[in-house]
């Protein structure tokens, strides 16, 4: 009996659909609670190629809901994309997995999107609007997903066929207007349900192709704690005044000469990403320099230094030039520390 027999017998898929799925390529942005579930289900389903982009390392607090990781991954402080690729290769060696340890942002995301579909596994609003710009500009369908507390939402978006994110939500809310997993918590089964629905939407898109113009794909809202599942009506066609898919204003994809800084929620840390990095960082050389200023820990994926001065500051440097400054939530201070200890 073949690996995909139980899936191919479905009238919605069949052998032709399975073949289309096996030829398909997907980009997963973020491999946390939602992304790890979606990645596993798509790998088991026989997706041809999956690129996983994630900036984070596996931590013990992830294991409550991020199903691809275990205690060994956390102890080794493996990058999530690397740990996910290792696990997925054990599940289905026929699927090509491309793990990328990086922050998906306006400087690099278009170069990562030679795919048929994008999956949203992110934990922040700004990256979702970035994905929406990328999707509409390049006519790539994407599947939105979000989960906080015991509630989640899922929505499949196909440019020129359905409304886009900005048709419904023209502007992102302010950061302090929404609860986060750090402030409101997250129920593992809720995240798993969202990830599973994202995988189902992705498989349908890849097997069936574009939906008829004007066919409304509802936004699904769910609460596994109370057992409530609702389909919320969404705009069937693009809004006439949409700044993205009508006016072609891709402001979230635009870049500037300044460094990108991101305050990492719940971590007392700021990420600094230089706007223009001419070459990869030599981690070995950085670690050798830093031995004079603090306690250094080396890994194939990063070098970390607990500074002697200023006290309470820890630096984690990645090969792409990205620096996470632990011990502050002030972007200006983090940028200053980058210039001081990494270089301008």
C-alpha positions in Angstrom: 0.0 0.0 0.0 1.4 3.4 -1.0 2.2 6.3 1.4 -0.6 8.5 0.1 -3.3 5.9 -0.7 -5.6 7.2 2.1 -5.3 10.7 0.7 -5.6 9.9 -3.0 -8.8 8.0 -2.5 -10.4 11.3 -1.5 -12.5 12.6 -4.4 -11.3 16.1 -3.7 -7.7 15.0 -4.4 -7.3 11.8 -6.3 -4.0 10.8 -8.1 -3.9 14.0 -10.2 -4.3 16.2 -7.2 -1.6 14.2 -5.4 0.8 14.7 -8.3 0.1 18.5 -8.3 0.8 18.6 -4.6 4.1 16.7 -5.1 5.2 19.3 -7.7 4.2 22.3 -5.5 6.5 24.6 -3.6 5.6 26.5 -0.4 7.2 29.1 1.8 6.5 29.0 5.6 7.2 32.3 7.4 7.7 31.4 11.0 7.8 27.9 12.5 6.3 28.3 15.9 3.0 27.0 17.2 1.0 27.4 13.9 3.9 26.8 11.5 5.2 23.6 13.1 1.7 22.0 12.8 1.2 23.2 9.2 4.7 22.1 8.2 4.2 18.6 9.6 0.9 18.1 8.0 2.1 19.3 4.6 5.2 17.1 4.8 3.1 14.1 5.6 0.7 15.0 2.8 3.5 14.9 0.2 4.2 18.6 -0.6 7.1 18.7 -3.0 9.2 21.5 -1.5 8.9 23.5 1.8 11.1 26.5 2.6 11.0 27.3 6.4 12.2 30.8 7.4 12.4 31.5 11.1 14.7 33.8 13.1 14.3 32.1 16.6 16.0 29.4 18.6 14.1 26.6 20.3 13.4 27.4 24.0 11.9 25.2 26.7 8.8 27.4 26.8 8.0 26.5 23.2 7.5 22.9 23.8 4.0 23.3 25.3 2.6 24.0 21.8 5.3 23.8 19.1 5.0 20.2 18.1 8.1 19.6 16.0 10.5 20.3 18.8 11.7 18.4 21.9 13.9 18.9 25.0 17.1 18.1 23.1 16.4 20.8 20.6 15.9 23.3 23.4 19.0 22.1 25.3 21.1 22.5 22.1 19.5 25.9 21.4 18.9 24.9 17.8 17.4 27.4 15.3 13.8 26.5 14.8 14.1 26.1 11.1 17.0 23.6 11.5 15.3 21.6 14.2 12.1 21.5 12.1 14.0 20.3 9.0 15.7 17.6 11.0 12.4 16.3 12.3 10.5 16.6 9.0 13.3 14.6 7.2 12.5 11.7 9.5 8.8 12.0 8.7 9.0 12.1 4.9 12.4 12.0 3.2 10.7 12.5 -0.2 9.9 16.2 0.6 12.6 18.7 0.1 13.0 21.0 3.1 15.0 24.2 2.8 15.6 25.7 6.3 16.6 29.3 6.5 17.8 30.9 9.7 16.8 34.5 9.1 14.4 37.2 9.9 11.8 37.5 7.1 11.7 41.2 6.2 11.4 43.7 3.4 15.1 43.3 2.5 15.0 39.5 1.8 11.4 38.1 1.5 11.0 38.6 -2.2 14.2 36.5 -2.8 12.7 33.7 -0.8 9.3 33.6 -2.6 10.0 31.5 -5.7 7.1 29.3 -4.5 3.4 28.5 -5.3 2.0 29.4 -1.9 2.9 31.2 1.3 1.9 30.2 4.8 1.7 32.6 7.7 3.3 31.2 10.8 4.2 34.6 12.3 3.5 36.1 15.6 3.3 39.8 14.7 1.0 42.0 12.6 3.7 43.8 10.6 5.0 40.6 9.0 1.5 39.6 8.0 1.1 42.9 6.1 4.5 42.3 4.6 3.4 38.9 3.4 0.2 40.4 2.0 2.2 43.0 -0.1 4.4 40.1 -1.3 1.4 38.0 -2.2 -0.4 40.7 -4.2 2.7 42.1 -5.9 3.8 38.6 -7.1 0.3 37.0 -7.5 1.1 34.3 -4.9 -1.7 32.9 -2.8 -1.2 32.9 1.0 -2.9 31.5 4.1 -3.3 33.7 7.1 -3.4 32.3 10.6 -3.5 33.8 14.1 -3.9 32.4 17.6 -3.9 34.1 21.0 -5.4 32.7 24.2 -8.0 30.1 23.3 -9.1 31.7 20.0 -7.8 31.5 16.5 -8.5 32.6 12.9 -7.7 31.3 9.4 -8.2 32.8 6.0 -7.1 31.8 2.5 -6.2 34.7 0.2 -5.6 34.4 -3.6 -4.7 37.7 -5.3 -7.0 38.8 -8.1 -9.4 36.1 -7.1 -10.3 37.1 -3.5 -10.0 40.1 -1.3 -6.6 40.7 0.3 -5.8 41.5 3.9 -5.9 45.2 3.3 -9.3 45.1 1.6 -10.7 44.1 5.0 -8.1 45.7 7.4 -6.6 48.6 5.5 -4.2 49.5 8.2 -2.5 47.4 10.9 -3.5 48.1 14.5 -1.0 49.7 16.9 1.2 47.2 18.7 -0.4 47.9 22.1 -4.0 47.4 20.8 -3.8 43.6 20.5 -3.2 40.9 23.1 -0.1 38.7 22.5 0.8 35.2 23.5 3.1 36.6 26.2 0.3 38.7 27.8 -2.7 36.5 27.1 -1.1 33.0 26.8 -2.0 30.5 24.2 -3.8 27.1 24.3 -1.8 24.4 22.5 -4.9 22.7 21.0 -6.1 26.1 19.7 -2.8 26.7 17.9 -2.9 23.1 16.6 -6.4 23.6 15.2 -5.4 26.8 13.4 -2.3 25.1 12.0 -4.3 22.2 10.8 -6.9 24.4 9.1 -4.1 26.4 7.4 -2.6 23.1 6.1 -6.1 22.1 4.8 -6.5 25.5 3.0 -3.0 25.2 1.5 -3.6 21.7 0.2 -6.9 22.8 -1.4 -5.3 25.8 -3.1 -2.4 23.7 -4.4 -4.7 20.9 -5.6 -7.6 22.9 -7.0 -5.8 26.0 -8.3 -7.3 29.5 -8.2 -10.9 29.8 -7.0 -13.5 31.4 -9.3 -13.4 35.2 -9.3 -15.7 36.5 -6.6 -16.0 33.3 -4.7 -15.8 34.2 -1.1 -13.5 32.2 1.1 -14.7 32.9 4.7 -12.5 33.9 7.5 -12.8 31.0 10.0 -12.9 32.0 13.7 -12.6 29.2 16.3 -12.5 28.6 20.0 -11.7 25.0 20.9 -12.2 25.7 24.6 -15.9 26.4 24.1 -16.3 24.4 21.0 -17.3 27.3 18.9 -16.4 27.5 15.2 -17.7 30.3 13.0 -17.4 31.4 9.4 -17.2 35.1 9.2 -18.2 36.7 5.9 -15.3 38.3 4.1 -15.3 40.6 1.1 -15.6 38.4 -2.0 -13.8 40.8 -4.3 -11.1 43.4 -3.8 -12.3 46.6 -2.3 -12.3 49.4 -4.8 -10.1 51.7 -2.7 -7.8 49.0 -1.4 -4.3 50.6 -1.1 -2.6 47.3 -1.9 -4.4 45.3 -4.6 -6.2 48.3 -6.3 -3.6 51.1 -5.9 -0.6 48.8 -6.0 1.0 50.5 -3.0 3.4 48.0 -1.5 4.5 50.2 1.4 5.4 47.2 3.7 7.8 45.9 1.1 9.7 49.2 0.9 13.1 49.5 2.5 15.2 52.4 3.7 18.8 53.0 4.6 18.1 52.7 8.3 18.7 49.6 10.4 15.6 47.5 11.2 14.9 47.1 14.9 12.2 44.8 16.4 11.3 44.6 20.1 10.8 41.0 20.9 7.6 40.7 22.9 8.0 39.1 26.3 11.8 38.6 26.0 13.3 41.9 27.3 15.2 42.0 24.0 15.6 43.9 20.8 16.6 42.6 17.4 18.8 44.8 15.2 19.1 44.0 11.5 21.5 46.1 9.4 19.8 47.5 6.3 22.8 46.6 4.1 25.1 43.8 5.0 27.7 43.4 2.3 28.9 40.0 3.4 28.2 37.2 6.0 29.5 37.8 9.5 32.5 35.8 10.5 31.2 34.3 13.8 34.6 32.9 14.8 36.3 36.2 14.5 33.5 38.0 16.4 33.7 35.4 19.2 37.5 35.9 19.4 37.1 39.7 19.7 34.3 39.4 22.3 36.4 37.2 24.6 38.0 40.4 25.8 34.6 42.0 26.8 32.6 39.2 28.4 31.7 35.5 28.5 31.4 33.9 25.1 29.4 30.9 24.0 29.8 29.6 20.4 27.5 27.6 18.2 27.4 26.7 14.5 24.4 29.0 14.2 25.4 32.0 16.4 27.9 33.5 18.9 26.7 34.9 22.2 28.5 37.2 24.7 27.4 38.1 28.2 29.0 41.6 28.5 31.0 42.6 31.5 30.1 46.2 30.8 27.4 47.3 30.6 26.2 44.7 33.0 22.9 42.8 32.3 23.4 42.9 28.5 23.8 39.7 26.4 24.5 39.8 22.7 23.6 37.0 20.2 25.0 37.5 16.7 23.9 35.5 13.6 25.7 35.0 10.3 23.4 37.3 8.4 24.5 40.2 10.6 21.4 40.1 12.8 22.0 40.9 16.5 19.6 40.2 19.4 20.4 42.4 22.4 19.0 40.8 25.5 18.5 43.1 28.6 16.8 46.1 27.0 13.6 47.0 25.2 15.0 50.3 23.8 15.7 50.2 20.1 18.0 53.2 20.1 20.1 51.6 22.8 20.2 48.3 20.9 21.3 50.1 17.8 24.1 51.8 19.7 25.3 48.5 21.2 25.3 47.1 17.6 27.6 49.8 16.4 29.8 49.5 19.4 30.3 45.8 19.5 29.6 44.6 15.9 30.4 47.7 13.8 28.5 50.1 11.7 
